[in-house]
Amino acid sequence: MTGTDLAERKNTKPVTVVIIEDYALTRVGLKTSLNEYPYINVIGEASDGHEGVKVVNELKPDVVLMDLGLAGMNGIEATGKIVESSPQTAIIALTSHDREDEVMAMLGAGARGYCLKDIDPATLAGVIQNVAQGACWLDPGIAKWALNQFPRPKDTTFVSGGIYTDSRTQLTERELEVLRLLVAGKSNTEIANELIVSVHTAKAHVCSILQKLCVDDRVQAAVKAIKENIV
C-alpha cells in the first residue's frame, strides 16, 4: 500500500463492519486486527445466523464478514436473508470452507467476496474497503476452479476491434474497458477515476455489462470475462 493510498483512506469515512462468526476468540481477533486500520470500524458482531441477521438489520453496516458454519442458520442462509432485507450491505464470506458447492452457493446467495481464513489481515482490510466501494473479490485458492463453472457458449465469435459477441451479447469498446477494470477488482469509484467519467456513468456501464453477459453480479461478470477470454 502506498503513502498516497493511506492518505486517501484516512480522508474517507470508515467502512462499517459487522462480524458474524461462532467462535468468540476469532471474533475478538478479527475486531482487534481490523480496528487497527483507521478506514475500518467494526460496529457489531454476532455468534449465529439468526442473531447476525438481526444485528445487520439494526446497524445497516457497509460490510458483513460472514462465516459459513454457523449454528441454527448457516452463513449461506443468513447471506440470502441479509441481501433481501439490507441490499446496501456487502457480504464477504470469511471461512475455512473451500468446497466448490459451498463457494458457489455463497456467491449465488449474494456474497460479493469469498476469503479463506488464512488471509493476511492487511489484505483482508483492503478487500473490505474495495468491496464496500463496489468491487468483488475471490480468494486465489478458489478462483481457478471457479472459472470452470462458466462454460464457453458454442456460438461465441469475436469481431474486429475486440468486441465480444454472441446471440445475446455485444459489448462496446467502452464497456470492454470497464470490464477489464472490473476484472482487476476496481470499484465503481476507481473505474470512474480511471476513465475520467462520473461514478453514475461507471455504474451505468457496469449494469449494461451485467445485462449483456447475462450474469447477476460483478463476480460472475469477472469470472465469465476471464473464462471466455472476453478481455
N, C-alpha and C positions, 0 to 999 in steps of 0.2 A: 504494500500500500504506500503511495507517495505522500509527501507532505501536503500537496495540493488536495488529494483525496481526503486526508484527515481534516484539513481546514474547511472543506466543503461540508463534511459530515458534522463538524462542530456547529456550523451555522444553520443546520436544518433541525426541524422538530424531531425529537427522538421517536423511533419506531416503538410503539407499544406492543408488548408481547404477553401472551398467556401460555403457560406450560401445562400440558396435560400428560401426566406421567405417574405410574402407580408406585414407583419406588421413591420414598421421601429423600433418601440420600442423593439420588440422581437429580431430583428437583432442586435441592439446595445447591448442588454443584453447578447446575446449569444457570440458576439465578445469579449465583455469586460471580461466575465467569462472565456472563453476558452483561451484567450491570457495571462491569469494568469499562465497557465501551460507552462513551457519552451519547452516542447516537442510538442507543437501545435502552428501553425502560421496561423491565419485567413488572407488570402491574397485577398479575394474578396467577394462580395455579390451581390445579385440581388433580385428584388421585384416581378418578374413574371417568368413564364416558358420560354418564348422566350428569354428574357434578360439573364436568367440563363444559357441556352444552349450556348449562345454566349460567356458569361464570362468564362464558363468552357473550351470551345474550345480554347479560347485565353490563359488562365492561366495554363491549364492542372494540376489542383490540385490533391493531393493524395486522398482526400475525399471530398464529397459533402454532406452537410446536407440539405435535401430536404423536404419542406412542401408539402402536397398534395393539399390543397385548394387554388391553385394559379389562378389568372385571366388569361384569354386568352388561355394558355396552362397549363393544370393541372400537378401536380407533377408526375403522372404516365406516361403521355405522354413525359414529359421532361426527365424522367429517361430513357425511351426507346431510345430517341434520343442521350442522352449522352453516353449510353452504346455502341451505334453504332459508334459514332464519337470519343469517348475518352475512349476506353475499359480499359485503365490502371487506370482510376479513379473509386474508390469505392464509392457507393452511400448508404447513411444511411437515411431512412425516419425518420423525426423528426416532429411529428404531433399529434394532438388531435384526429385524426380519428382512430377508432378501429373496424370499421365494417369488417366482415370477407371477403366480396368481395373486399374491397379496399386493405386490407392487402395482400391477395393472388395475386391481380392484380399488386401490387407494387413489390412483390417478383418475380412474373412472368416477370415483365419488366426488372429485373436485379438488384434490390436493394440487398445489402449484409447485411443490418441491418434494424431493424424496432424498433424505440424508441417512446414512448409516451412522451409528453411534460412535464409531471411531474417528469421526470427522474432527479436524483441528478446530479449537474454539474460535480462532481468528477467522478461519474460513467460514464457519457457521455464522458468525456475526455478519460477514459480508453477504452471505446467502440471504440472511434475514432482511437486510436492508434492500438488496436488489429485488427480492420477491415482493416486498412491500411496495416497491415502485412499479411493479407490473411484470417483472421478469419471471422466468421459470427455471428450475434447476433440478438436474438428476445427478445422483452420485455416480462418479465414473465407474464404480464397480458394477453398476447395473445398466448403464447406458448402452453398452454394446449389444446385449441381447434384447434390450427394449426396442432397438432399431428393427429387429426382425419381426416385430409384431405388426408391421405395416407392409404388406406385400405390394410389390410394384404392379400397377394396373397394366393389363395386356395391351391396352390401346394408347399407351403413352407415346408421345412424339416430342421432338424438340425442333423448334423453328429458328430461323435466322434471328440473331440478336440475343439468343439465350432465353427466349420466352418459353416457359414450360406450358404445354397444353395437352389436354385430352378431351374426351367428350364433355367434361364438366368444367374444365379449368383453363384459364388464360390469365397469367399474371403479367402486369405491365412491368416495364423496366424499373419504375419507382417502387413497385411492390416487391420486386426481386431484391432491390437494395434494402428495403425494410426487413424482408425475410432473412437476409444474410445477417443483419444486426440482431434480429430476434434469435436466430440460431446461436449467435455469440453470447446470448444471455442478457442483452441490453433491455433496460426498462423503456417504457414509452417516453419518459423524460430524456433519457440518454439517446434514444433514437431521434427525437426531435432536435436535440442539440447537434447531433452528428450530421443530420441532413439540413439543418438550418430551417426548420419548419416549426409550426406551433405544436404543442402537445395534443391539441384537438385533432390536428391533421394526422399526426402519427397514430393516434388511436383509430382514426377512420381507416387508415391503410391497414392496420392490424386486423380490424374487423372484416375488411374486404378480403384479406388473405385467408382468414379462417373460413369464410364462406366459400371461397373458390376452391380451397383444398378439401372442403367437406370434413372439417375437424371441429372439435368442440372448444379447444383451448390452445394456448401458446405452446405447451409441452408437446401436444400431438402434432402441431404445425412444425415445430423444430425437428422432431423425430422423423416425420414424413419427408421433410425437405432433405435431410441427410440420407435417409434410406433410399429415396428415389432420385438422388443426385440433382435435385432442382436447383441447388445453389452450390 
